[in-house]
């Protein structure tokens, strides 16, 4: 039975049409299953895909609108838009000088201890007006879109105060409504301990649990809560307290884990039932096994 809407665009003779059809997420050899259709076709009406299948079948499933555009994609590959599962789009200044410092042998923690790293971005973001931050973030999203990204997880984490974290997440929410890229918001208030709490970190954890998380949950500003779980940032016990508070407020969980050292972050992410464990530069064999046996996805 033909589809009622009329197609305004037909893409035919696609040599390889990648649909990603099938169960998600995929693991092991399943990751090689791309749902590929050879000599595929797509029928589109406006911004809605009407039909996907073999090229010769598509014309029989849809009626064509007057002036329907037809694209012959022979020798081409057509894929869905890319999904970026880990981004920090809301910030002001860039820190490429720190990359040079890393190349010269300075460690991540040494740069942070000298006043650089995340805390430098925090100081800068707090001083930047919302309109300017929105414009900078829009420019980044435009570049991402030009390279094929159509959905992105978007973290806060450069505010580290209730006001600045809310500001960052509101920018993400507003841009998700107005920009072509769909943004999935993540609260990352536990990205670092800000300058004003360096000697009273327990009070910052209290602020996260007692003020930031309840406010952000009440305003439905974040789908996920993430944390930088690392010795020298937030250890596993501190991370547990923060993430359990977020979980009670209905947020799903993510972790920056085993990024700088092998600290058992991957194992703990799996135990906690986190959606993902990210970075994993120093993941242990036990951590790999824990992720394999769980539903937690590794984001590298």
LONUKOL-47984 format. One record per residue: x, y, z of N, C-alpha, C in turn; residue number from 0; residue in three letters. Coordinates in steps of 0.2 Angstrom, whole numbers. Layout:
N
{{X,Y,Z},{X,Y,Z},{X,Y,Z},NUM,ALA} ...
END
This chain:
300
{{4,-6,0},{0,0,0},{4,6,0},0,UNK} {{3,11,-5},{8,17,-5},{7,21,1},1,UNK} {{12,24,3},{12,29,8},{9,35,6},2,UNK} {{5,38,11},{0,44,9},{4,50,7},3,UNK} {{9,52,11},{13,58,10},{17,57,3},4,UNK} {{17,63,0},{21,63,-7},{28,65,-6},5,UNK} {{33,61,-9},{40,62,-8},{42,68,-12},6,UNK} {{46,72,-8},{49,78,-11},{56,77,-14},7,UNK} {{59,71,-11},{66,70,-13},{66,62,-13},8,UNK} {{69,60,-19},{71,53,-19},{79,52,-20},9,UNK} {{82,48,-16},{89,46,-17},{89,39,-20},10,UNK} {{91,38,-26},{91,31,-29},{98,28,-30},11,UNK} {{98,22,-31},{105,19,-34},{110,20,-29},12,UNK} {{109,20,-22},{114,21,-17},{118,14,-17},13,UNK} {{125,15,-18},{129,9,-18},{129,5,-12},14,UNK} {{129,9,-6},{129,6,0},{125,11,5},15,UNK} {{119,9,7},{115,13,11},{116,10,18},16,UNK} {{118,14,23},{119,12,30},{113,14,34},17,UNK} {{110,9,37},{104,10,41},{104,10,48},18,UNK} {{109,6,50},{110,4,57},{104,1,60},19,UNK} {{100,-2,56},{94,-6,58},{96,-12,63},20,UNK} {{93,-13,68},{94,-19,72},{95,-16,80},21,UNK} {{96,-21,84},{96,-20,91},{102,-15,93},22,UNK} {{101,-11,98},{107,-7,101},{107,-7,108},23,UNK} {{113,-6,111},{119,-5,108},{122,-12,106},24,UNK} {{127,-11,102},{130,-17,99},{137,-18,102},25,UNK} {{139,-25,103},{145,-26,106},{149,-31,102},26,UNK} {{156,-31,102},{160,-36,99},{158,-37,91},27,UNK} {{157,-42,89},{157,-43,82},{150,-40,79},28,UNK} {{145,-39,83},{139,-36,81},{140,-29,79},29,UNK} {{146,-26,81},{147,-19,79},{149,-18,71},30,UNK} {{150,-24,68},{151,-24,61},{145,-24,57},31,UNK} {{139,-25,61},{133,-26,57},{130,-18,56},32,UNK} {{131,-16,50},{129,-9,49},{122,-8,46},33,UNK} {{118,-14,45},{112,-14,42},{112,-11,35},34,UNK} {{117,-13,32},{118,-11,25},{114,-14,20},35,UNK} {{111,-9,15},{107,-11,10},{111,-9,3},36,UNK} {{113,-14,-1},{116,-12,-7},{111,-10,-12},37,UNK} {{113,-5,-17},{108,-2,-21},{102,0,-18},38,UNK} {{103,4,-13},{97,6,-9},{94,13,-11},39,UNK} {{88,14,-8},{85,20,-10},{81,23,-4},40,UNK} {{80,30,-4},{77,33,2},{72,38,-2},41,UNK} {{66,38,2},{61,43,0},{60,48,5},42,UNK} {{60,54,4},{59,59,9},{54,64,7},43,UNK} {{50,67,13},{45,72,12},{47,77,17},44,UNK} {{50,83,14},{52,88,19},{58,86,23},45,UNK} {{57,86,30},{62,83,34},{60,76,37},46,UNK} {{56,73,34},{53,66,36},{55,61,31},47,UNK} {{59,55,33},{60,50,29},{54,45,29},48,UNK} {{52,44,22},{46,40,21},{47,33,20},49,UNK} {{52,31,17},{54,24,15},{61,23,14},50,UNK} {{63,17,16},{70,15,15},{70,8,13},51,UNK} {{74,7,8},{74,0,5},{78,-1,-1},52,UNK} {{77,-6,-5},{80,-7,-11},{78,-1,-16},53,UNK} {{82,1,-20},{81,7,-24},{75,5,-29},54,UNK} {{75,-1,-32},{69,-2,-36},{62,-3,-33},55,UNK} {{62,-4,-26},{56,-5,-22},{53,2,-20},56,UNK} {{57,7,-20},{55,13,-17},{50,17,-21},57,UNK} {{51,17,-27},{46,21,-32},{39,18,-31},58,UNK} {{39,11,-30},{32,8,-29},{29,9,-22},59,UNK} {{32,12,-18},{30,13,-11},{27,20,-9},60,UNK} {{29,25,-14},{28,32,-12},{25,35,-19},61,UNK} {{21,40,-18},{19,45,-24},{24,51,-23},62,UNK} {{25,53,-29},{30,59,-30},{26,65,-30},63,UNK} {{29,70,-26},{26,77,-27},{28,80,-33},64,UNK} {{25,85,-35},{27,89,-41},{33,92,-40},65,UNK} {{38,91,-45},{44,94,-44},{49,90,-39},66,UNK} {{47,84,-38},{51,80,-33},{59,80,-36},67,UNK} {{63,81,-31},{70,81,-33},{73,73,-33},68,UNK} {{77,71,-38},{79,64,-38},{87,65,-39},69,UNK} {{90,61,-34},{97,61,-34},{100,54,-35},70,UNK} {{104,53,-40},{107,47,-42},{113,46,-38},71,UNK} {{113,42,-33},{119,41,-28},{123,35,-30},72,UNK} {{124,33,-36},{128,27,-38},{135,29,-36},73,UNK} {{138,23,-34},{145,24,-31},{146,28,-25},74,UNK} {{140,29,-22},{141,33,-16},{138,29,-10},75,UNK} {{141,31,-4},{138,28,3},{134,34,6},76,UNK} {{128,32,9},{124,36,12},{123,33,19},77,UNK} {{124,37,24},{124,35,31},{119,40,35},78,UNK} {{117,38,41},{114,42,46},{119,48,48},79,UNK} {{116,53,51},{120,58,54},{124,55,60},80,UNK} {{130,58,61},{135,55,66},{132,57,73},81,UNK} {{133,53,78},{131,55,85},{138,55,89},82,UNK} {{139,61,92},{145,62,96},{143,61,103},83,UNK} {{145,56,106},{143,54,113},{147,57,118},84,UNK} {{151,62,117},{155,65,122},{157,72,120},85,UNK} {{154,77,122},{156,84,120},{156,89,126},86,UNK} {{160,94,126},{160,99,131},{159,106,127},87,UNK} {{153,107,124},{153,113,119},{153,120,122},88,UNK} {{151,120,128},{150,127,131},{156,129,135},89,UNK} {{160,133,132},{166,136,135},{168,143,131},90,UNK} {{172,146,134},{174,153,131},{181,152,128},91,UNK} {{186,152,132},{193,152,129},{195,145,127},92,UNK} {{200,144,122},{203,138,121},{210,137,125},93,UNK} {{212,131,125},{218,130,129},{223,126,125},94,UNK} {{224,128,119},{229,124,115},{236,125,118},95,UNK} {{238,130,121},{244,131,124},{246,125,129},96,UNK} {{241,122,132},{242,117,137},{244,110,133},97,UNK} {{241,110,127},{243,104,123},{251,104,122},98,UNK} {{254,110,120},{261,111,120},{264,109,126},99,UNK} {{262,111,132},{264,109,138},{265,102,139},100,UNK} {{259,98,137},{259,91,138},{265,88,133},101,UNK} {{266,91,127},{271,88,123},{278,89,126},102,UNK} {{278,94,130},{285,95,133},{286,91,140},103,UNK} {{281,87,141},{282,82,147},{278,84,153},104,UNK} {{274,90,153},{270,91,159},{264,87,159},105,UNK} {{262,84,165},{257,80,166},{250,84,167},106,UNK} {{245,81,166},{238,84,166},{237,87,173},107,UNK} {{239,84,178},{239,86,185},{243,92,187},108,UNK} {{249,92,184},{254,97,185},{251,104,182},109,UNK} {{248,103,176},{245,109,173},{240,112,177},110,UNK} {{236,107,179},{230,109,184},{232,113,190},111,UNK} {{238,110,193},{240,113,199},{243,119,198},112,UNK} {{245,121,192},{248,128,191},{243,133,189},113,UNK} {{237,131,189},{231,135,188},{228,135,181},114,UNK} {{231,130,177},{228,129,171},{222,124,171},115,UNK} {{221,120,165},{216,115,165},{209,117,166},116,UNK} {{205,113,169},{198,115,169},{197,121,173},117,UNK} {{200,122,178},{199,128,182},{200,135,179},118,UNK} {{205,134,174},{206,140,170},{200,142,165},119,UNK} {{197,136,163},{191,137,159},{185,140,163},120,UNK} {{185,137,169},{179,139,174},{180,147,175},121,UNK} {{186,149,177},{187,156,178},{184,161,172},122,UNK} {{186,158,166},{184,162,160},{177,162,158},123,UNK} {{174,156,159},{167,155,158},{163,160,162},124,UNK} {{164,160,169},{160,164,173},{160,171,172},125,UNK} {{166,174,168},{166,181,166},{163,182,160},126,UNK} {{161,177,156},{158,178,149},{151,178,149},127,UNK} {{148,184,146},{141,184,146},{137,179,142},128,UNK} {{131,177,144},{127,172,141},{127,173,133},129,UNK} {{126,179,131},{125,180,124},{132,178,120},130,UNK} {{137,180,123},{144,178,120},{145,170,120},131,UNK} {{143,167,126},{144,160,126},{140,156,121},132,UNK} {{134,159,120},{129,156,116},{132,156,109},133,UNK} {{135,162,107},{137,163,100},{143,158,99},134,UNK} {{148,158,104},{154,153,103},{151,146,102},135,UNK} {{146,144,106},{144,137,106},{141,136,99},136,UNK} {{137,141,97},{134,140,90},{139,139,85},137,UNK} {{144,143,85},{149,142,80},{152,135,80},138,UNK} {{153,132,86},{156,125,87},{151,120,84},139,UNK} {{145,121,86},{140,117,83},{139,117,75},140,UNK} {{140,123,73},{140,124,65},{146,120,62},141,UNK} {{152,120,65},{157,116,63},{156,108,63},142,UNK} {{153,106,69},{151,99,70},{146,97,64},143,UNK} {{141,101,63},{136,100,58},{139,99,51},144,UNK} {{144,103,50},{147,103,43},{151,97,42},145,UNK} {{153,94,47},{157,87,47},{152,81,48},146,UNK} {{145,82,48},{141,77,48},{138,75,55},147,UNK} {{139,78,60},{136,77,66},{129,80,67},148,UNK} {{124,76,69},{118,78,69},{115,77,76},149,UNK} {{118,74,80},{116,73,87},{122,73,92},150,UNK} {{122,76,97},{128,76,102},{126,77,109},151,UNK} {{129,72,113},{128,73,120},{132,80,122},152,UNK} {{130,84,126},{133,90,128},{133,91,135},153,UNK} {{139,92,138},{141,92,145},{141,100,147},154,UNK} {{139,101,153},{141,107,156},{148,106,159},155,UNK} {{150,109,165},{156,107,168},{162,112,168},156,UNK} {{160,118,165},{165,124,166},{162,129,170},157,UNK} {{157,128,173},{154,133,178},{156,132,185},158,UNK} {{154,126,187},{156,124,194},{153,128,200},159,UNK} {{148,132,198},{144,135,203},{137,134,201},160,UNK} {{132,134,206},{125,133,204},{123,138,198},161,UNK} {{125,144,199},{123,149,194},{126,148,187},162,UNK} {{132,146,187},{136,145,180},{134,139,177},163,UNK} {{133,133,181},{131,127,178},{124,127,175},164,UNK} {{119,131,179},{113,132,176},{113,136,170},165,UNK} {{117,141,170},{118,145,164},{120,141,158},166,UNK} {{125,136,159},{128,132,154},{122,127,151},167,UNK} {{119,124,156},{114,120,153},{108,123,150},168,UNK} {{106,129,152},{101,133,149},{103,135,141},169,UNK} {{110,136,140},{112,137,134},{111,131,129},170,UNK} {{113,125,132},{112,119,129},{105,118,127},171,UNK} {{100,119,132},{93,118,130},{91,122,125},172,UNK} {{93,129,125},{90,133,120},{93,132,113},173,UNK} {{99,130,113},{102,128,106},{99,122,104},174,UNK} {{98,117,108},{94,111,106},{88,112,102},175,UNK} {{84,118,105},{78,119,102},{79,123,95},176,UNK} {{84,127,94},{85,131,89},{90,129,83},177,UNK} {{95,125,85},{100,123,81},{98,116,78},178,UNK} {{101,115,71},{99,108,68},{102,102,72},179,UNK} {{107,103,76},{110,97,80},{105,96,86},180,UNK} {{103,90,87},{100,88,93},{105,87,99},181,UNK} {{104,91,104},{109,91,110},{106,87,116},182,UNK} {{109,82,119},{107,78,124},{111,81,130},183,UNK} {{108,84,135},{111,88,140},{114,83,146},184,UNK} {{120,85,148},{123,81,154},{126,86,159},185,UNK} {{124,85,165},{126,89,171},{133,87,173},186,UNK} {{138,91,173},{145,89,175},{148,94,180},187,UNK} {{144,95,185},{146,100,190},{152,97,194},188,UNK} {{153,90,194},{158,87,197},{164,85,192},189,UNK} {{166,91,188},{171,90,184},{178,92,187},190,UNK} {{178,96,192},{184,98,196},{181,102,202},191,UNK} {{186,103,207},{184,107,213},{186,114,211},192,UNK} {{182,119,211},{184,126,209},{188,129,214},193,UNK} {{191,135,212},{196,138,216},{194,140,223},194,UNK} {{188,142,223},{185,144,230},{184,139,235},195,UNK} {{184,132,232},{183,127,237},{189,122,237},196,UNK} {{195,124,235},{201,120,235},{203,117,242},197,UNK} {{201,121,247},{203,119,254},{197,117,258},198,UNK} {{191,117,254},{185,114,258},{181,110,253},199,UNK} {{184,105,250},{181,101,245},{174,98,247},200,UNK} {{174,96,254},{168,93,256},{162,98,256},201,UNK} {{163,104,257},{158,109,256},{156,109,248},202,UNK} {{160,108,244},{158,108,237},{154,102,235},203,UNK} {{156,97,238},{152,91,237},{145,92,240},204,UNK} {{145,95,246},{138,97,249},{134,101,244},205,UNK} {{138,106,241},{134,110,236},{131,106,230},206,UNK} {{135,102,228},{133,98,222},{127,94,224},207,UNK} {{127,90,230},{122,86,232},{116,90,234},208,UNK} {{117,95,238},{111,99,241},{108,104,237},209,UNK} {{112,107,232},{109,113,229},{109,112,221},210,UNK} {{115,110,218},{115,110,211},{111,104,208},211,UNK} {{112,98,210},{108,92,208},{100,93,209},212,UNK} {{98,95,215},{91,96,215},{88,102,211},213,UNK} {{92,107,210},{89,113,206},{89,111,198},214,UNK} {{94,107,196},{95,105,189},{89,100,188},215,UNK} {{88,96,192},{83,91,191},{76,94,191},216,UNK} {{75,98,196},{68,102,196},{67,105,190},217,UNK} {{72,108,186},{71,112,180},{72,108,174},218,UNK} {{73,101,175},{74,96,170},{79,99,165},219,UNK} {{85,101,167},{90,103,163},{95,98,160},220,UNK} {{95,92,163},{100,87,161},{97,80,162},221,UNK} {{98,76,156},{96,69,156},{101,65,160},222,UNK} {{108,67,160},{113,63,163},{116,67,168},223,UNK} {{120,64,173},{124,67,177},{131,63,176},224,UNK} {{136,67,175},{143,64,174},{148,66,180},225,UNK} {{153,63,180},{158,65,186},{165,63,183},226,UNK} {{170,67,185},{177,65,184},{180,61,190},227,UNK} {{179,55,189},{181,50,194},{188,48,193},228,UNK} {{193,52,198},{200,51,197},{203,53,204},229,UNK} {{208,50,206},{212,52,212},{214,59,210},230,UNK} {{213,64,215},{215,71,214},{210,75,211},231,UNK} {{204,72,209},{198,75,207},{193,73,212},232,UNK} {{189,68,210},{184,65,214},{185,57,215},233,UNK} {{187,55,221},{188,48,221},{182,44,221},234,UNK} {{182,37,221},{177,33,220},{171,34,225},235,UNK} {{173,35,232},{168,36,237},{165,42,236},236,UNK} {{168,48,234},{165,54,233},{160,54,227},237,UNK} {{163,50,222},{159,49,216},{152,46,217},238,UNK} {{153,41,221},{147,37,223},{142,41,226},239,UNK} {{144,45,231},{139,50,234},{135,54,229},240,UNK} {{139,57,225},{137,62,220},{132,59,215},241,UNK} {{134,53,213},{130,50,207},{124,47,210},242,UNK} {{124,44,216},{118,41,219},{113,47,221},243,UNK} {{115,53,223},{111,58,223},{107,60,217},244,UNK} {{111,60,211},{108,62,205},{104,56,203},245,UNK} {{105,50,204},{101,45,202},{94,45,206},246,UNK} {{94,47,212},{88,48,216},{84,53,213},247,UNK} {{87,58,209},{83,63,206},{81,62,199},248,UNK} {{82,56,197},{80,53,190},{85,54,185},249,UNK} {{91,56,186},{96,57,181},{99,50,180},250,UNK} {{101,49,173},{105,43,171},{112,45,172},251,UNK} {{117,40,173},{123,41,175},{129,40,170},252,UNK} {{134,44,170},{140,43,166},{146,44,170},253,UNK} {{152,42,168},{158,43,172},{164,45,167},254,UNK} {{168,50,169},{175,50,166},{179,45,170},255,UNK} {{181,40,167},{184,34,171},{191,32,169},256,UNK} {{195,31,173},{202,28,171},{205,32,166},257,UNK} {{205,39,166},{208,43,161},{215,44,162},258,UNK} {{217,45,169},{224,47,170},{228,42,174},259,UNK} {{224,37,177},{227,32,181},{222,26,180},260,UNK} {{224,20,182},{220,14,183},{217,14,190},261,UNK} {{211,17,191},{209,18,198},{202,14,199},262,UNK} {{201,9,195},{195,5,196},{188,8,193},263,UNK} {{189,14,190},{183,17,187},{178,13,183},264,UNK} {{181,10,178},{177,6,174},{173,0,178},265,UNK} {{176,-3,182},{173,-8,186},{167,-5,190},266,UNK} {{169,1,193},{163,4,197},{158,7,193},267,UNK} {{159,9,187},{154,11,182},{149,6,180},268,UNK} {{152,0,179},{148,-6,178},{144,-8,184},269,UNK} {{147,-8,190},{143,-10,196},{137,-5,197},270,UNK} {{138,1,195},{133,6,197},{128,6,191},271,UNK} {{129,3,186},{124,3,180},{124,9,176},272,UNK} {{130,12,176},{131,19,172},{129,17,165},273,UNK} {{127,22,161},{126,22,154},{132,21,150},274,UNK} {{137,25,152},{144,24,149},{149,26,154},275,UNK} {{155,23,152},{162,25,155},{166,28,150},276,UNK} {{169,34,151},{172,38,146},{179,38,147},277,UNK} {{183,39,141},{190,40,141},{194,33,142},278,UNK} {{194,30,148},{197,23,149},{204,22,146},279,UNK} {{208,27,146},{215,27,144},{219,22,148},280,UNK} {{217,21,154},{221,16,158},{217,11,161},281,UNK} {{212,9,157},{207,4,160},{211,-3,161},282,UNK} {{209,-7,166},{212,-13,168},{209,-19,164},283,UNK} {{212,-24,164},{209,-30,161},{202,-32,165},284,UNK} {{202,-31,172},{196,-32,176},{191,-27,173},285,UNK} {{193,-21,172},{188,-16,170},{185,-18,163},286,UNK} {{189,-20,158},{187,-22,152},{182,-28,153},287,UNK} {{183,-33,157},{179,-38,158},{172,-36,161},288,UNK} {{173,-31,166},{167,-29,169},{162,-25,164},289,UNK} {{165,-21,160},{161,-18,155},{158,-23,150},290,UNK} {{161,-28,148},{159,-33,144},{153,-37,147},291,UNK} {{153,-38,153},{148,-41,157},{142,-37,159},292,UNK} {{142,-31,157},{137,-26,160},{134,-22,154},293,UNK} {{129,-18,155},{126,-14,150},{130,-7,149},294,UNK} {{135,-6,152},{139,0,152},{143,1,146},295,UNK} {{142,6,142},{146,7,135},{152,10,136},296,UNK} {{158,8,133},{164,12,133},{164,17,128},297,UNK} {{165,23,130},{166,29,125},{173,31,125},298,UNK} {{177,30,120},{184,31,120},{185,38,116},299,UNK} 
END
